[in-house]
Amino acid sequence: MNIGVKYCGGCNPRYDRGRAVRELAAEFPQHTFLFDTEQYCPLWLVVNGCPAACCSSGELRAAEIVSVSDPEGLGRFRQRLLNRSPEEEHSKRCCSRNETASVNRAFFSDRADESGNIPSSCLLELLTGLLAEKLPGEGAELLRLDFREIRPITPYKVVIASVRLASFREEADVWICTFAGACTDDKLDPLLEAEFTMRLPKESFVCR
């Protein structure tokens, strides 16, 4: 998995942030740690040097953003990566109708189109990021995508993106699943709805 790393400005660091991240990268060679803030990563780690935690993250393109401001926070992030591997990487992933993945994101003006609105492709990017990272994750194949833009969104608005398993059917060696995605603003007013039809191999997934 690609993990993005963004540092704060370093005006008042209380610990050696660079060394801590280097040690983290050395411990988890199965993950790729990237530092290009214009690149999409399923997971971004924002590393602050002190409790002020002033480092911005709104420009980061991610399914999820984790912010830390001390060695303890990095320790919790490390434990999270430990919990992901090797068990999660090598066992079947379970997709449940009771499970929902969601993320909050603020869009900035550099993503706006000529009319000053954020294009629907950016909202779809949030939803596909959730599918790639959480529901169902790696190994799934997209068969069909349908979406409906309900109303445009302007920059600096907060968007809540969520994905859930809506239905599935069993075939010989695969699951054919339909995932319902939705983007709303911070008042939960709808912005976009999407439906993803995906093929999940039985050797990697269990549906219920």
Z-matrix of the N, CA and C atoms (Angstrom, degrees):
N
C 1 1.451
C 2 1.520 1 108.92
N 3 1.330 2 116.61 1 139.89
C 4 1.457 3 121.18 2 173.01
C 5 1.518 4 110.18 3 -81.19
N 6 1.326 5 115.97 4 128.41
C 7 1.459 6 122.43 5 177.84
C 8 1.523 7 107.66 6 -119.46
N 9 1.322 8 116.81 7 117.83
C 10 1.455 9 120.63 8 177.81
C 11 1.521 10 110.79 9 -83.54
N 12 1.324 11 115.93 10 145.87
C 13 1.468 12 121.69 11 178.88
C 14 1.523 13 108.49 12 -127.89
N 15 1.327 14 116.17 13 127.98
C 16 1.461 15 121.58 14 174.42
C 17 1.521 16 108.95 15 -126.82
N 18 1.329 17 116.45 16 129.00
C 19 1.459 18 122.09 17 178.90
C 20 1.533 19 110.32 18 -95.80
N 21 1.320 20 115.02 19 153.81
C 22 1.459 21 119.96 20 170.49
C 23 1.526 22 109.01 21 -74.76
N 24 1.325 23 117.08 22 -178.44
C 25 1.459 24 120.70 23 -177.61
C 26 1.519 25 114.94 24 -70.42
N 27 1.325 26 117.75 25 -16.94
C 28 1.461 27 120.95 26 176.48
C 29 1.517 28 114.81 27 77.87
N 30 1.347 29 116.74 28 30.19
C 31 1.465 30 119.12 29 -177.88
C 32 1.533 31 112.28 30 -75.33
N 33 1.319 32 117.95 31 -24.92
C 34 1.467 33 120.61 32 -176.63
C 35 1.532 34 110.58 33 -148.74
N 36 1.327 35 118.34 34 56.61
C 37 1.470 36 119.75 35 -175.63
C 38 1.529 37 111.90 36 -69.19
N 39 1.315 38 115.59 37 135.99
C 40 1.463 39 121.67 38 178.71
C 41 1.527 40 111.64 39 -100.78
N 42 1.337 41 117.31 40 -4.05
C 43 1.463 42 121.39 41 179.02
C 44 1.521 43 107.94 42 -156.38
N 45 1.314 44 117.01 43 168.04
C 46 1.470 45 121.89 44 -177.66
C 47 1.525 46 108.18 45 -83.08
N 48 1.328 47 116.17 46 94.32
C 49 1.466 48 121.08 47 -175.92
C 50 1.516 49 111.95 48 -65.09
N 51 1.333 50 116.67 49 -45.05
C 52 1.454 51 120.48 50 -178.30
C 53 1.515 52 112.53 51 -60.77
N 54 1.323 53 116.04 52 -44.23
C 55 1.466 54 119.68 53 179.42
C 56 1.524 55 110.92 54 -63.90
N 57 1.331 56 116.38 55 -41.02
C 58 1.466 57 120.28 56 -179.60
C 59 1.525 58 111.32 57 -62.12
N 60 1.341 59 116.73 58 -41.75
C 61 1.469 60 119.87 59 179.92
C 62 1.525 61 110.56 60 -70.80
N 63 1.338 62 117.75 61 -38.17
C 64 1.474 63 120.32 62 177.30
C 65 1.521 64 111.08 63 -61.36
N 66 1.319 65 116.31 64 -40.69
C 67 1.458 66 119.74 65 177.84
C 68 1.526 67 111.08 66 -65.37
N 69 1.326 68 115.92 67 -37.98
C 70 1.463 69 120.74 68 178.44
C 71 1.533 70 110.13 69 -63.94
N 72 1.334 71 116.68 70 -45.15
C 73 1.464 72 120.74 71 -179.59
C 74 1.521 73 110.84 72 -64.60
N 75 1.336 74 117.19 73 -37.39
C 76 1.466 75 120.25 74 179.44
C 77 1.522 76 111.54 75 -68.38
N 78 1.324 77 116.78 76 -32.33
C 79 1.466 78 120.43 77 -179.08
C 80 1.520 79 112.29 78 -75.21
N 81 1.352 80 116.76 79 -26.10
C 82 1.461 81 120.60 80 -176.38
C 83 1.538 82 109.64 81 -123.35
N 84 1.333 83 117.61 82 70.21
C 85 1.478 84 119.81 83 -178.55
C 86 1.524 85 113.39 84 -67.28
N 87 1.336 86 116.98 85 -15.79
C 88 1.469 87 119.32 86 178.49
C 89 1.522 88 111.88 87 -72.59
N 90 1.334 89 117.77 88 -14.06
C 91 1.457 90 122.40 89 176.24
C 92 1.525 91 109.76 90 -105.79
N 93 1.325 92 116.26 91 149.54
C 94 1.462 93 121.63 92 178.52
C 95 1.528 94 108.89 93 -106.50
N 96 1.331 95 116.30 94 120.37
C 97 1.459 96 121.67 95 -179.22
C 98 1.528 97 108.52 96 -94.79
N 99 1.335 98 115.84 97 122.94
C 100 1.462 99 122.48 98 -175.46
C 101 1.529 100 110.10 99 -119.16
N 102 1.338 101 116.31 100 155.74
C 103 1.458 102 120.75 101 -174.22
C 104 1.524 103 112.46 102 -128.15
N 105 1.312 104 117.60 103 7.92
C 106 1.464 105 122.35 104 178.33
C 107 1.523 106 108.70 105 -86.13
N 108 1.331 107 117.28 106 107.80
C 109 1.463 108 120.83 107 -173.97
C 110 1.520 109 113.24 108 -71.44
N 111 1.325 110 118.59 109 -7.37
C 112 1.461 111 121.15 110 176.72
C 113 1.521 112 112.11 111 -91.33
N 114 1.324 113 116.76 112 -4.75
C 115 1.465 114 120.90 113 -176.44
C 116 1.524 115 110.58 114 -94.16
N 117 1.345 116 115.77 115 142.25
C 118 1.460 117 119.67 116 174.70
C 119 1.520 118 109.94 117 -75.51
N 120 1.319 119 116.99 118 134.19
C 121 1.458 120 123.40 119 172.09
C 122 1.527 121 107.74 120 -135.08
N 123 1.319 122 118.66 121 140.11
C 124 1.464 123 119.44 122 177.01
C 125 1.527 124 112.61 123 -56.14
N 126 1.344 125 115.38 124 -33.91
C 127 1.464 126 120.21 125 -177.58
C 128 1.529 127 109.02 126 -134.66
N 129 1.327 128 115.71 127 128.49
C 130 1.464 129 121.74 128 175.28
C 131 1.514 130 109.31 129 -114.47
N 132 1.331 131 116.23 130 136.43
C 133 1.456 132 123.35 131 176.04
C 134 1.526 133 108.26 132 -110.26
N 135 1.321 134 116.48 133 116.92
C 136 1.462 135 122.07 134 178.24
C 137 1.526 136 107.44 135 -98.58
N 138 1.338 137 116.29 136 117.26
C 139 1.464 138 121.73 137 -172.38
C 140 1.520 139 109.46 138 -105.48
N 141 1.318 140 116.49 139 105.47
C 142 1.459 141 122.97 140 175.09
C 143 1.524 142 109.36 141 -92.51
N 144 1.340 143 115.54 142 149.38
C 145 1.453 144 119.33 143 -178.04
C 146 1.512 145 115.25 144 -91.45
N 147 1.344 146 117.43 145 -12.44
C 148 1.460 147 120.58 146 -178.11
C 149 1.518 148 109.73 147 -150.55
N 150 1.330 149 118.43 148 171.33
C 151 1.476 150 120.91 149 -177.05
C 152 1.524 151 114.69 150 -63.29
N 153 1.334 152 118.95 151 -13.38
C 154 1.464 153 119.33 152 177.76
C 155 1.517 154 111.40 153 -62.50
N 156 1.320 155 116.83 154 -29.40
C 157 1.470 156 123.05 155 175.61
C 158 1.528 157 111.29 156 46.41
N 159 1.330 158 116.18 157 56.44
C 160 1.462 159 120.85 158 -173.07
C 161 1.522 160 113.35 159 -90.31
N 162 1.306 161 118.62 160 -3.59
C 163 1.467 162 120.91 161 -175.34
C 164 1.528 163 110.22 162 -69.62
N 165 1.321 164 116.26 163 126.08
C 166 1.460 165 120.59 164 -179.19
C 167 1.526 166 110.59 165 -77.67
N 168 1.334 167 116.37 166 156.19
C 169 1.462 168 120.80 167 -179.96
C 170 1.524 169 112.30 168 -137.38
N 171 1.337 170 117.13 169 1.55
C 172 1.459 171 119.88 170 -173.90
C 173 1.511 172 114.60 171 -63.28
N 174 1.348 173 116.75 172 -24.50
C 175 1.463 174 118.70 173 -178.27
C 176 1.515 175 112.75 174 -84.58
N 177 1.325 176 117.26 175 -9.12
C 178 1.465 177 120.57 176 -175.64
C 179 1.518 178 110.89 177 -75.64
N 180 1.319 179 116.12 178 136.43
C 181 1.467 180 122.09 179 177.61
C 182 1.511 181 107.75 180 -98.52
N 183 1.328 182 116.37 181 112.62
C 184 1.455 183 120.18 182 -172.76
C 185 1.516 184 110.78 183 -158.67
N 186 1.322 185 115.18 184 158.36
C 187 1.451 186 120.57 185 169.05
C 188 1.525 187 110.27 186 -78.31
N 189 1.337 188 115.23 187 -29.08
C 190 1.465 189 119.46 188 -179.55
C 191 1.521 190 109.35 189 -154.08
N 192 1.327 191 116.06 190 143.43
C 193 1.456 192 122.50 191 179.02
C 194 1.526 193 108.45 192 -124.40
N 195 1.325 194 116.47 193 128.82
C 196 1.461 195 122.37 194 178.08
C 197 1.523 196 107.97 195 -116.68
N 198 1.319 197 116.99 196 128.50
C 199 1.460 198 121.99 197 180.00
C 200 1.527 199 109.50 198 -111.89
N 201 1.332 200 116.77 199 133.00
C 202 1.461 201 122.14 200 177.30
C 203 1.522 202 108.53 201 -127.07
N 204 1.332 203 115.89 202 156.12
C 205 1.462 204 119.55 203 -178.37
C 206 1.529 205 112.71 204 -138.53
N 207 1.331 206 117.05 205 9.24
C 208 1.457 207 120.04 206 179.14
C 209 1.533 208 108.88 207 -161.77
N 210 1.330 209 117.69 208 169.13
C 211 1.461 210 120.25 209 -179.91
C 212 1.535 211 112.92 210 -59.55
N 213 1.333 212 116.19 211 -31.56
C 214 1.457 213 118.65 212 178.95
C 215 1.528 214 111.42 213 -64.46
N 216 1.339 215 115.83 214 -40.23
C 217 1.451 216 119.43 215 177.23
C 218 1.513 217 112.23 216 -63.18
N 219 1.342 218 116.21 217 -40.85
C 220 1.457 219 119.66 218 175.69
C 221 1.520 220 111.19 219 -64.83
N 222 1.327 221 116.10 220 -33.47
C 223 1.463 222 119.73 221 177.08
C 224 1.520 223 111.51 222 -64.17
N 225 1.336 224 116.17 223 -39.97
C 226 1.470 225 119.24 224 177.54
C 227 1.527 226 110.60 225 -66.72
N 228 1.329 227 116.06 226 -37.11
C 229 1.467 228 119.55 227 177.15
C 230 1.534 229 109.97 228 -65.41
N 231 1.323 230 116.38 229 -41.92
C 232 1.469 231 120.82 230 176.93
C 233 1.521 232 110.77 231 -58.83
N 234 1.336 233 116.46 232 -44.75
C 235 1.463 234 120.01 233 -179.73
C 236 1.519 235 110.75 234 -62.79
N 237 1.304 236 116.11 235 -35.58
C 238 1.467 237 119.98 236 178.33
C 239 1.525 238 110.78 237 -63.64
N 240 1.341 239 116.50 238 -42.12
C 241 1.461 240 119.64 239 177.29
C 242 1.523 241 110.87 240 -65.92
N 243 1.322 242 117.14 241 -37.80
C 244 1.462 243 120.25 242 176.53
C 245 1.518 244 111.17 243 -61.21
N 246 1.320 245 116.18 244 -39.69
C 247 1.463 246 120.21 245 -179.81
C 248 1.519 247 112.09 246 -67.49
N 249 1.324 248 117.11 247 -23.02
C 250 1.465 249 120.99 248 178.89
C 251 1.513 250 112.50 249 -78.93
N 252 1.307 251 117.64 250 -25.28
C 253 1.456 252 118.79 251 -173.14
C 254 1.532 253 109.69 252 -139.95
N 255 1.364 254 115.84 253 145.79
C 256 1.459 255 125.18 254 3.81
C 257 1.525 256 114.15 255 -89.14
N 258 1.336 257 116.91 256 -7.20
C 259 1.457 258 119.22 257 -170.99
C 260 1.518 259 113.00 258 -58.64
N 261 1.338 260 116.88 259 -50.35
C 262 1.462 261 119.67 260 -176.02
C 263 1.507 262 111.19 261 -68.07
N 264 1.332 263 116.84 262 -31.81
C 265 1.449 264 119.82 263 -177.66
C 266 1.525 265 112.32 264 -72.32
N 267 1.336 266 117.54 265 -26.59
C 268 1.459 267 119.91 266 -170.91
C 269 1.527 268 113.67 267 -114.55
N 270 1.306 269 118.45 268 -2.13
C 271 1.455 270 120.15 269 178.85
C 272 1.519 271 109.86 270 -106.82
N 273 1.321 272 116.06 271 165.04
C 274 1.453 273 119.72 272 178.20
C 275 1.517 274 110.03 273 -67.16
N 276 1.313 275 115.55 274 138.31
C 277 1.452 276 120.32 275 174.97
C 278 1.509 277 108.96 276 -88.32
N 279 1.318 278 115.45 277 140.41
C 280 1.456 279 120.85 278 -178.60
C 281 1.513 280 109.77 279 -104.24
N 282 1.342 281 116.01 280 126.87
C 283 1.461 282 121.67 281 175.49
C 284 1.517 283 108.16 282 -106.59
N 285 1.311 284 116.48 283 119.89
C 286 1.456 285 121.71 284 -175.74
C 287 1.512 286 110.54 285 -119.69
N 288 1.329 287 116.34 286 145.36
C 289 1.461 288 120.27 287 176.75
C 290 1.524 289 111.71 288 -68.10
N 291 1.329 290 115.83 289 -15.37
C 292 1.459 291 119.22 290 179.73
C 293 1.523 292 112.30 291 -88.37
N 294 1.335 293 117.03 292 -1.19
C 295 1.457 294 121.05 293 -174.75
C 296 1.524 295 110.16 294 -102.72
N 297 1.312 296 115.92 295 136.45
C 298 1.459 297 122.07 296 177.31
C 299 1.522 298 108.73 297 -133.31
N 300 1.331 299 116.49 298 134.91
C 301 1.458 300 121.55 299 174.53
C 302 1.514 301 108.29 300 -108.21
N 303 1.329 302 116.80 301 140.44
C 304 1.456 303 119.74 302 -179.20
C 305 1.519 304 110.11 303 -147.77
N 306 1.333 305 115.23 304 160.40
C 307 1.460 306 121.44 305 178.61
C 308 1.520 307 107.95 306 -153.33
N 309 1.333 308 116.26 307 148.35
C 310 1.460 309 122.61 308 174.71
C 311 1.526 310 108.83 309 -103.32
N 312 1.331 311 116.03 310 145.02
C 313 1.475 312 119.00 311 -177.83
C 314 1.527 313 109.73 312 -152.57
N 315 1.322 314 116.86 313 135.55
C 316 1.460 315 122.05 314 173.61
C 317 1.525 316 108.43 315 -105.12
N 318 1.328 317 117.08 316 129.63
C 319 1.458 318 121.73 317 -178.63
C 320 1.521 319 110.29 318 -97.64
N 321 1.328 320 115.45 319 143.80
C 322 1.445 321 120.92 320 -178.66
C 323 1.522 322 110.62 321 -110.05
N 324 1.336 323 115.32 322 169.96
C 325 1.457 324 120.75 323 -169.97
C 326 1.517 325 113.67 324 -64.38
N 327 1.345 326 118.40 325 -23.59
C 328 1.460 327 119.16 326 -177.98
C 329 1.524 328 112.39 327 -70.94
N 330 1.329 329 117.76 328 -7.71
C 331 1.457 330 121.08 329 176.76
C 332 1.529 331 111.90 330 -97.31
N 333 1.339 332 117.62 331 -1.50
C 334 1.466 333 120.87 332 -174.84
C 335 1.524 334 111.19 333 -76.93
N 336 1.350 335 115.43 334 151.90
C 337 1.460 336 120.80 335 176.05
C 338 1.529 337 109.41 336 -89.33
N 339 1.336 338 116.44 337 -170.72
C 340 1.462 339 120.26 338 -176.26
C 341 1.522 340 112.82 339 -63.52
N 342 1.327 341 117.77 340 -25.87
C 343 1.461 342 121.06 341 179.92
C 344 1.527 343 112.39 342 -84.22
N 345 1.334 344 116.59 343 -3.99
C 346 1.457 345 120.25 344 -179.54
C 347 1.504 346 114.53 345 90.12
N 348 1.336 347 117.92 346 3.27
C 349 1.463 348 122.29 347 179.26
C 350 1.520 349 110.57 348 -102.28
N 351 1.328 350 114.86 349 159.00
C 352 1.458 351 120.82 350 175.29
C 353 1.531 352 108.10 351 -80.44
N 354 1.339 353 119.74 352 125.08
C 355 1.467 354 120.80 353 -178.09
C 356 1.517 355 112.06 354 -67.21
N 357 1.333 356 115.14 355 153.15
C 358 1.465 357 120.32 356 -178.87
C 359 1.522 358 111.80 357 -61.21
N 360 1.339 359 117.52 358 -24.75
C 361 1.461 360 120.08 359 179.56
C 362 1.532 361 111.66 360 -61.21
N 363 1.338 362 117.14 361 -30.72
C 364 1.465 363 120.14 362 178.07
C 365 1.523 364 110.80 363 -69.54
N 366 1.331 365 116.58 364 -38.02
C 367 1.457 366 119.77 365 177.89
C 368 1.525 367 110.15 366 -68.32
N 369 1.335 368 116.62 367 -41.35
C 370 1.463 369 119.60 368 176.42
C 371 1.522 370 110.92 369 -62.04
N 372 1.312 371 116.71 370 -32.75
C 373 1.455 372 121.31 371 178.06
C 374 1.525 373 110.80 372 -61.43
N 375 1.330 374 116.24 373 -39.89
C 376 1.462 375 119.81 374 176.54
C 377 1.528 376 111.09 375 -62.18
N 378 1.331 377 116.20 376 -45.38
C 379 1.463 378 120.54 377 -177.19
C 380 1.523 379 111.43 378 -66.81
N 381 1.331 380 117.24 379 -44.50
C 382 1.458 381 119.33 380 179.92
C 383 1.529 382 110.84 381 -66.88
N 384 1.336 383 116.88 382 -30.81
C 385 1.459 384 119.78 383 175.00
C 386 1.513 385 111.72 384 -63.65
N 387 1.329 386 116.77 385 -41.05
C 388 1.464 387 120.58 386 176.57
C 389 1.523 388 110.97 387 -63.34
N 390 1.334 389 116.47 388 -42.95
C 391 1.462 390 119.69 389 178.67
C 392 1.523 391 111.14 390 -62.25
N 393 1.328 392 116.47 391 -42.15
C 394 1.460 393 120.18 392 -177.27
C 395 1.516 394 112.64 393 -68.03
N 396 1.331 395 116.39 394 -34.06
C 397 1.455 396 120.03 395 -174.15
C 398 1.521 397 113.26 396 -95.12
N 399 1.337 398 117.87 397 -34.91
C 400 1.462 399 119.62 398 -169.80
C 401 1.523 400 113.90 399 -123.86
N 402 1.302 401 117.58 400 -54.35
C 403 1.474 402 121.30 401 -173.93
C 404 1.521 403 109.98 402 -125.58
N 405 1.284 404 120.36 403 101.48
C 406 1.469 405 128.15 404 0.62
C 407 1.511 406 114.33 405 -94.45
N 408 1.346 407 118.08 406 -13.01
C 409 1.456 408 119.41 407 -178.05
C 410 1.519 409 111.79 408 104.64
N 411 1.340 410 115.29 409 -165.01
C 412 1.452 411 121.08 410 -176.37
C 413 1.521 412 111.07 411 -66.07
N 414 1.336 413 115.56 412 148.21
C 415 1.454 414 121.14 413 176.76
C 416 1.503 415 114.46 414 101.18
N 417 1.338 416 117.64 415 -10.72
C 418 1.460 417 121.68 416 179.72
C 419 1.530 418 109.66 417 -88.87
N 420 1.326 419 115.96 418 149.91
C 421 1.465 420 121.71 419 179.73
C 422 1.525 421 109.30 420 -118.13
N 423 1.324 422 116.10 421 126.64
C 424 1.458 423 121.19 422 179.22
C 425 1.528 424 109.75 423 -78.94
N 426 1.330 425 116.30 424 124.47
C 427 1.458 426 121.78 425 178.57
C 428 1.520 427 112.28 426 -99.07
N 429 1.323 428 116.52 427 -35.80
C 430 1.457 429 119.70 428 -175.19
C 431 1.525 430 109.65 429 -157.06
N 432 1.326 431 115.66 430 144.21
C 433 1.460 432 121.94 431 176.40
C 434 1.518 433 109.20 432 -133.34
N 435 1.324 434 116.50 433 124.73
C 436 1.456 435 122.70 434 173.63
C 437 1.526 436 107.81 435 -124.82
N 438 1.326 437 116.53 436 138.63
C 439 1.456 438 118.42 437 178.71
C 440 1.523 439 110.24 438 -146.82
N 441 1.321 440 114.04 439 159.97
C 442 1.465 441 121.52 440 179.57
C 443 1.523 442 108.63 441 -137.75
N 444 1.332 443 115.82 442 119.04
C 445 1.455 444 119.90 443 176.14
C 446 1.523 445 108.83 444 -83.10
N 447 1.309 446 116.27 445 122.97
C 448 1.461 447 121.17 446 -175.56
C 449 1.528 448 110.74 447 -89.39
N 450 1.293 449 117.42 448 -43.29
C 451 1.461 450 120.82 449 175.36
C 452 1.520 451 108.64 450 -159.22
N 453 1.323 452 117.86 451 153.30
C 454 1.471 453 120.97 452 -177.38
C 455 1.525 454 111.36 453 -73.58
N 456 1.297 455 114.72 454 161.67
C 457 1.465 456 120.65 455 177.15
C 458 1.515 457 108.53 456 -123.25
N 459 1.316 458 116.24 457 141.55
C 460 1.454 459 121.78 458 179.23
C 461 1.527 460 109.73 459 -97.51
N 462 1.342 461 117.59 460 158.82
C 463 1.463 462 120.43 461 -179.81
C 464 1.525 463 112.46 462 -57.97
N 465 1.330 464 114.42 463 157.36
C 466 1.457 465 125.25 464 177.57
C 467 1.533 466 112.96 465 73.36
N 468 1.319 467 117.69 466 -0.37
C 469 1.456 468 119.78 467 174.73
C 470 1.526 469 110.01 468 -80.02
N 471 1.311 470 116.26 469 148.55
C 472 1.461 471 121.39 470 176.16
C 473 1.522 472 108.80 471 -88.72
N 474 1.326 473 116.16 472 132.21
C 475 1.454 474 122.27 473 179.35
C 476 1.525 475 108.80 474 -116.16
N 477 1.313 476 116.25 475 135.11
C 478 1.459 477 122.04 476 174.54
C 479 1.520 478 107.45 477 -108.16
N 480 1.316 479 116.51 478 117.65
C 481 1.462 480 121.97 479 -179.91
C 482 1.520 481 109.04 480 -108.16
N 483 1.328 482 117.34 481 135.99
C 484 1.463 483 121.33 482 179.68
C 485 1.515 484 109.95 483 -141.31
N 486 1.332 485 115.16 484 149.80
C 487 1.459 486 122.62 485 179.15
C 488 1.519 487 108.21 486 -136.67
N 489 1.332 488 116.60 487 138.89
C 490 1.465 489 120.68 488 176.49
C 491 1.519 490 109.16 489 -141.26
N 492 1.322 491 115.53 490 155.63
C 493 1.453 492 121.48 491 175.15
C 494 1.526 493 108.61 492 -78.07
N 495 1.343 494 116.70 493 116.69
C 496 1.466 495 121.01 494 -176.60
C 497 1.524 496 112.01 495 -91.35
N 498 1.330 497 117.40 496 -40.52
C 499 1.465 498 120.35 497 -178.72
C 500 1.519 499 109.12 498 -162.46
N 501 1.330 500 116.70 499 163.74
C 502 1.459 501 120.85 500 175.62
C 503 1.521 502 108.94 501 -156.10
N 504 1.321 503 114.60 502 156.73
C 505 1.464 504 120.97 503 173.03
C 506 1.525 505 108.21 504 -136.86
N 507 1.313 506 114.94 505 152.16
C 508 1.459 507 121.08 506 -175.83
C 509 1.517 508 110.31 507 -98.97
N 510 1.332 509 116.14 508 132.60
C 511 1.448 510 121.95 509 171.68
C 512 1.521 511 108.50 510 -120.08
N 513 1.320 512 117.21 511 -171.68
C 514 1.468 513 121.13 512 -169.60
C 515 1.526 514 113.05 513 -51.87
N 516 1.313 515 117.45 514 -56.98
C 517 1.460 516 120.14 515 -177.58
C 518 1.518 517 113.33 516 -129.41
N 519 1.334 518 116.19 517 14.40
C 520 1.463 519 120.28 518 -178.60
C 521 1.520 520 110.36 519 -140.84
N 522 1.333 521 114.96 520 164.13
C 523 1.459 522 123.60 521 167.22
C 524 1.526 523 107.41 522 -106.35
N 525 1.328 524 116.73 523 135.16
C 526 1.455 525 121.19 524 171.55
C 527 1.520 526 106.57 525 -104.43
N 528 1.320 527 116.05 526 112.70
C 529 1.464 528 121.32 527 -170.76
C 530 1.526 529 111.17 528 -118.13
N 531 1.311 530 114.66 529 146.04
C 532 1.459 531 121.68 530 173.70
C 533 1.522 532 108.26 531 -113.21
N 534 1.320 533 115.64 532 123.52
C 535 1.460 534 121.91 533 177.97
C 536 1.521 535 108.95 534 -109.67
N 537 1.317 536 116.62 535 131.57
C 538 1.457 537 122.75 536 178.05
C 539 1.522 538 109.06 537 -97.83
N 540 1.333 539 116.50 538 123.37
C 541 1.453 540 121.12 539 178.54
C 542 1.518 541 110.83 540 -114.83
N 543 1.315 542 116.34 541 149.18
C 544 1.463 543 120.81 542 179.94
C 545 1.522 544 109.50 543 -147.90
N 546 1.327 545 115.54 544 143.33
C 547 1.462 546 122.03 545 172.07
C 548 1.523 547 107.69 546 -120.67
N 549 1.324 548 116.10 547 132.04
C 550 1.463 549 121.99 548 178.00
C 551 1.529 550 108.45 549 -130.38
N 552 1.346 551 115.47 550 165.26
C 553 1.459 552 117.84 551 172.07
C 554 1.521 553 108.99 552 -86.18
N 555 1.324 554 116.70 553 -175.44
C 556 1.464 555 119.23 554 -176.06
C 557 1.522 556 113.45 555 -69.71
N 558 1.340 557 117.35 556 -10.17
C 559 1.463 558 121.14 557 173.68
C 560 1.524 559 111.50 558 -97.18
N 561 1.346 560 116.43 559 7.52
C 562 1.471 561 125.10 560 179.27
C 563 1.520 562 112.88 561 68.35
N 564 1.331 563 117.18 562 19.52
C 565 1.467 564 120.38 563 171.92
C 566 1.526 565 108.61 564 -78.00
N 567 1.347 566 118.54 565 133.51
C 568 1.467 567 121.24 566 -173.08
C 569 1.527 568 112.96 567 -68.88
N 570 1.339 569 114.83 568 140.99
C 571 1.454 570 122.54 569 176.52
C 572 1.528 571 111.75 570 -114.85
N 573 1.321 572 115.96 571 -39.89
C 574 1.464 573 120.71 572 -176.65
C 575 1.525 574 108.98 573 -155.88
N 576 1.327 575 115.84 574 142.80
C 577 1.457 576 122.18 575 173.47
C 578 1.521 577 108.64 576 -122.77
N 579 1.317 578 116.90 577 143.78
C 580 1.461 579 120.71 578 -178.49
C 581 1.525 580 109.78 579 -143.20
N 582 1.319 581 115.25 580 153.34
C 583 1.460 582 121.90 581 176.63
C 584 1.527 583 108.51 582 -131.43
N 585 1.321 584 115.83 583 123.88
C 586 1.457 585 122.22 584 -178.61
C 587 1.529 586 109.02 585 -112.01
N 588 1.317 587 116.56 586 125.16
C 589 1.460 588 121.46 587 172.67
C 590 1.518 589 107.97 588 -102.31
N 591 1.344 590 116.55 589 124.29
C 592 1.457 591 120.42 590 -172.26
C 593 1.518 592 111.13 591 -133.46
N 594 1.327 593 114.84 592 150.74
C 595 1.462 594 122.17 593 175.37
C 596 1.520 595 108.39 594 -104.89
N 597 1.350 596 116.80 595 124.13
C 598 1.456 597 122.39 596 -178.90
C 599 1.526 598 108.96 597 -116.77
N 600 1.326 599 119.72 598 120.14
C 601 1.471 600 121.16 599 179.28
C 602 1.520 601 111.57 600 -67.74
N 603 1.321 602 116.07 601 138.46
C 604 1.466 603 120.26 602 -176.93
C 605 1.522 604 113.14 603 -66.63
N 606 1.330 605 116.78 604 -24.72
C 607 1.462 606 117.07 605 179.81
C 608 1.528 607 112.46 606 -71.11
N 609 1.342 608 116.08 607 -12.79
C 610 1.475 609 119.65 608 -178.63
C 611 1.517 610 113.62 609 -116.32
N 612 1.353 611 118.14 610 -18.20
C 613 1.456 612 120.22 611 -171.66
C 614 1.531 613 111.45 612 -134.58
N 615 1.313 614 114.39 613 151.08
C 616 1.454 615 123.63 614 169.35
C 617 1.528 616 106.50 615 -125.52
N 618 1.338 617 117.03 616 133.26
C 619 1.468 618 120.67 617 177.84
C 620 1.518 619 109.36 618 -113.83
N 621 1.313 620 115.16 619 145.31
C 622 1.472 621 118.92 620 179.38
C 623 1.526 622 109.72 621 -152.49
